[in-house]
Amino acid sequence: MQIDWLTVAAQVVNFLVLVWLLQRFLYRPITSAMARREERIETRLSEAKAARDKVEAEASRLREQQQALEASREEMLSEARQEADALRARLEDDIREEMEAKRSQWQAHLEDEREAFAARLRQRAGHQVIDIVGRVLEDYAGSDLAGQVAGTFADRLAALDADEREKLSAAASRAKGPARVESSVALKPAVRGQVTRAIHECIAQDIEVEYGEDDELLLGIRLTIGEQTVEWSAARFLHRLETTLDEVIQGSGRRPGGAPAAA
């Protein structure tokens, strides 16, 4: 059997052409498509891996934030509990101090009231004594005791110091009217003469003297010459005694620190 080399050559050429055609129009597009597909798959796999890594990182960050929030919440709760305990203790101390202050204030107020009541009681008792003395003196004002008071007035006028006597003498020299002598009751003529002689001898020899009555003068006599006045009376002494009594009572009602007790 003989081999037809021409046919073989033609078949080889046909095979080569077929291979080239397959390579050109089938295998290359298929391999290119497979390469592109593989590249797209690799890209998608890379993107998916990057997305997964991103999600995992975000999840890790969220877990860390949650853990931080939990720790912060616990810390804030602990601080809040500590602040609440401190506030409760401070409020309890404040309430205790306020109650102590109010109790001390109440005790001080009670003591003030007690001292004020005692002071008012002492003052009322003292004034009552002074009032009784005044009434007794009023009962004796119209008796011969008034004449004795006038005599005492004349003696005290003679016992005036030089300065007081000089003031009365100067007032008498400037006075345009008479000297005026006032008493609680009308003086008898003999008593008036005694007082007038004392005025002439001690103050001014030629000054006129007139007499009058003043109910406010209790067992006393008042001499007025111009702008100068000399007075001796039981009412004056009683008033001075009453003022002294008030000062003593108010002074006794003061606290050791110097603050007066509330009335």
matplotlib code that plots the C-alpha trace (Angstrom):
import matplotlib.pyplot as plt

x = [0.0, 1.5, 1.2, -0.1, 2.2, 0.3, -2.8, -0.9, 0.6, -2.8, -4.3, -1.4, -2.0, -5.7, -4.9, -2.6, -5.1, -7.8, -5.5, -4.7, -8.4, -9.3, -6.5, -7.5, -11.2, -11.9, -9.1, -7.8, -11.2, -12.0, -8.8, -9.1, -12.6, -11.5, -8.6, -10.9, -13.4, -10.7, -9.5, -13.0, -13.3, -10.0, -11.1, -14.4, -12.6, -10.2, -13.1, -15.0, -11.9, -11.4, -15.0, -14.8, -11.7, -13.4, -16.5, -14.3, -12.4, -15.6, -17.0, -13.8, -14.0, -17.6, -16.8, -14.0, -16.4, -19.0, -16.4, -15.3, -18.9, -19.5, -16.4, -17.4, -20.9, -19.6, -17.2, -20.0, -22.3, -19.6, -19.0, -22.7, -23.1, -20.1, -21.5, -24.9, -23.4, -21.3, -24.4, -26.5, -23.8, -23.4, -27.2, -27.3, -24.5, -26.3, -29.6, -27.9, -26.0, -29.2, -31.1, -28.3, -28.3, -32.1, -32.0, -29.3, -31.2, -34.4, -32.5, -31.0, -34.4, -35.9, -33.1, -33.6, -37.3, -36.7, -34.1, -36.4, -39.4, -37.2, -36.0, -39.5, -40.6, -37.7, -38.3, -42.1, -41.4, -38.8, -41.2, -43.9, -41.7, -40.9, -44.6, -45.4, -42.7, -44.0, -47.5, -46.3, -44.3, -47.4, -49.4, -46.8, -46.4, -49.1, -47.9, -45.2, -42.7, -43.0, -41.7, -38.8, -38.0, -38.0, -35.6, -33.4, -33.6, -32.3, -29.5, -28.5, -28.7, -26.2, -24.0, -23.7, -20.2, -18.7, -19.3, -23.0, -23.5, -21.7, -23.9, -27.1, -25.7, -24.9, -28.4, -29.9, -28.0, -29.3, -32.8, -35.6, -38.1, -38.2, -36.8, -39.5, -39.7, -42.1, -43.2, -45.8, -47.9, -48.2, -45.5, -46.3, -45.2, -42.5, -41.1, -41.2, -39.4, -36.7, -36.2, -36.2, -33.5, -31.4, -31.8, -30.8, -27.8, -26.5, -27.4, -28.6, -29.7, -32.2, -33.9, -37.6, -38.9, -42.3, -43.8, -46.0, -47.0, -46.2, -47.9, -45.1, -42.7, -42.9, -41.6, -39.3, -38.6, -37.4, -35.7, -35.6, -33.6, -33.5, -32.1, -30.7, -32.6, -31.8, -34.1, -34.2, -37.2, -38.0, -39.5, -36.1, -34.4, -37.2, -36.7, -32.9, -33.6, -35.9, -33.3, -30.6, -33.0, -33.6, -29.9, -29.1, -31.9, -30.9, -27.3, -28.1, -30.0, -26.9, -25.1, -21.5, -20.4, -21.9, -25.1, -28.3, -31.0, -34.1, -37.0]
y = [0.0, 3.3, 6.5, 9.5, 12.1, 14.8, 13.8, 13.6, 17.0, 18.4, 16.8, 18.2, 21.6, 21.3, 20.2, 23.1, 25.5, 24.0, 24.3, 27.9, 28.7, 27.0, 28.9, 32.1, 32.0, 29.4, 28.7, 32.3, 33.9, 31.1, 31.5, 35.3, 35.0, 32.5, 34.8, 37.8, 35.8, 34.5, 38.1, 39.3, 36.5, 37.4, 41.0, 40.1, 37.8, 40.6, 43.0, 40.5, 39.9, 43.6, 44.1, 41.2, 42.7, 46.1, 44.5, 42.6, 45.7, 47.7, 44.8, 44.8, 48.6, 48.3, 45.6, 47.8, 50.8, 48.6, 47.4, 51.0, 52.0, 49.2, 50.2, 53.9, 53.0, 51.0, 53.8, 56.4, 54.3, 53.9, 57.7, 58.4, 56.0, 57.7, 61.2, 60.1, 58.7, 61.8, 64.0, 62.0, 62.3, 66.0, 66.5, 64.6, 66.7, 69.9, 68.8, 67.8, 71.2, 73.1, 71.2, 71.9, 75.6, 75.8, 74.1, 76.5, 79.4, 78.2, 77.8, 81.2, 82.7, 80.9, 82.3, 85.8, 85.5, 84.4, 87.2, 89.7, 88.6, 88.9, 92.3, 93.5, 92.1, 93.8, 97.1, 97.0, 96.3, 99.1, 101.5, 100.4, 101.2, 104.6, 105.3, 104.4, 106.7, 109.5, 109.0, 109.2, 112.4, 113.8, 113.2, 115.1, 117.9, 120.1, 119.8, 121.8, 119.6, 122.1, 124.8, 122.7, 122.0, 125.8, 126.2, 123.5, 125.3, 128.5, 126.7, 125.0, 128.3, 129.7, 126.7, 127.1, 127.0, 130.2, 129.2, 128.6, 131.7, 133.8, 132.4, 133.3, 136.8, 137.4, 136.2, 138.5, 141.5, 140.7, 139.7, 142.2, 140.6, 139.3, 136.1, 133.4, 130.8, 127.9, 125.2, 122.4, 124.2, 127.9, 128.9, 130.7, 134.4, 133.6, 130.9, 133.3, 135.9, 133.4, 132.4, 136.0, 136.9, 134.0, 135.1, 138.7, 137.6, 135.0, 136.3, 139.9, 142.3, 144.4, 141.7, 141.3, 137.8, 136.4, 133.1, 130.5, 126.9, 123.9, 120.6, 118.7, 119.8, 117.2, 118.5, 120.9, 124.5, 125.8, 129.2, 130.7, 133.9, 134.7, 131.6, 130.1, 127.6, 125.9, 123.2, 120.9, 118.5, 115.0, 114.5, 115.2, 112.7, 110.1, 110.6, 110.2, 107.0, 105.7, 106.3, 104.6, 101.7, 101.2, 101.4, 98.8, 96.4, 96.7, 96.2, 93.1, 91.7, 91.8, 88.7, 88.0, 88.8, 92.3, 91.7, 92.8, 90.2, 90.5, 92.2]
z = [0.0, -1.0, 1.0, -0.8, 0.5, -1.2, 0.6, 3.9, 3.3, 2.5, 5.7, 7.7, 6.2, 6.9, 10.5, 11.0, 9.6, 11.8, 14.8, 13.9, 13.4, 16.6, 18.4, 16.7, 17.1, 19.8, 22.3, 22.6, 23.2, 25.6, 27.4, 27.4, 28.7, 31.3, 32.3, 32.5, 34.4, 36.7, 37.1, 37.9, 40.4, 42.0, 42.1, 43.7, 46.1, 47.0, 47.4, 49.5, 51.6, 52.0, 52.9, 55.3, 56.9, 57.1, 58.7, 61.1, 61.9, 62.4, 64.5, 66.6, 67.0, 68.0, 70.5, 71.9, 72.1, 73.8, 76.3, 76.9, 77.3, 79.8, 81.7, 81.6, 82.7, 85.6, 86.5, 86.2, 88.3, 90.9, 90.9, 91.0, 94.0, 95.7, 95.0, 96.3, 99.4, 99.9, 99.3, 101.7, 104.3, 103.7, 103.9, 107.1, 108.5, 107.3, 108.8, 112.1, 112.2, 111.4, 114.1, 116.6, 115.5, 115.8, 119.2, 120.4, 119.0, 120.7, 124.0, 123.6, 122.8, 125.8, 128.0, 126.5, 127.2, 130.7, 131.3, 129.6, 131.8, 134.9, 133.8, 133.2, 136.5, 138.3, 136.4, 137.2, 140.8, 141.0, 139.3, 141.7, 144.6, 143.1, 142.5, 146.1, 147.3, 145.1, 146.4, 150.0, 149.2, 147.6, 150.8, 152.8, 150.2, 151.7, 155.2, 157.1, 155.2, 152.3, 154.6, 155.6, 151.9, 151.3, 154.2, 152.8, 149.4, 151.0, 152.7, 149.4, 147.6, 150.0, 149.5, 145.7, 144.3, 142.9, 139.3, 139.7, 141.7, 139.1, 136.4, 138.4, 139.2, 135.5, 134.5, 137.1, 135.7, 132.2, 133.2, 132.3, 134.7, 138.2, 139.5, 139.7, 142.5, 141.9, 144.3, 144.4, 146.9, 147.9, 150.4, 153.6, 153.8, 156.4, 154.1, 151.1, 153.1, 154.0, 150.3, 149.1, 151.7, 150.5, 146.8, 147.7, 149.8, 147.4, 144.0, 143.6, 146.2, 144.2, 142.1, 142.5, 143.3, 142.4, 143.5, 141.7, 141.9, 139.7, 140.4, 138.8, 141.5, 144.2, 147.5, 145.7, 144.6, 141.3, 140.9, 137.4, 136.6, 132.9, 131.1, 134.3, 136.4, 139.8, 141.1, 144.1, 144.3, 145.3, 141.8, 140.3, 142.6, 141.9, 138.1, 138.5, 140.6, 138.0, 135.2, 137.3, 138.0, 134.2, 133.4, 136.1, 135.0, 131.3, 132.2, 134.2, 131.2, 129.0, 128.0, 129.1, 125.6, 125.7, 123.6, 125.3, 125.9, 123.7, 125.4]

ax = plt.figure().add_subplot(projection="3d")
ax.plot(x, y, z, "-o")
ax.set_aspect("equal")
plt.show()
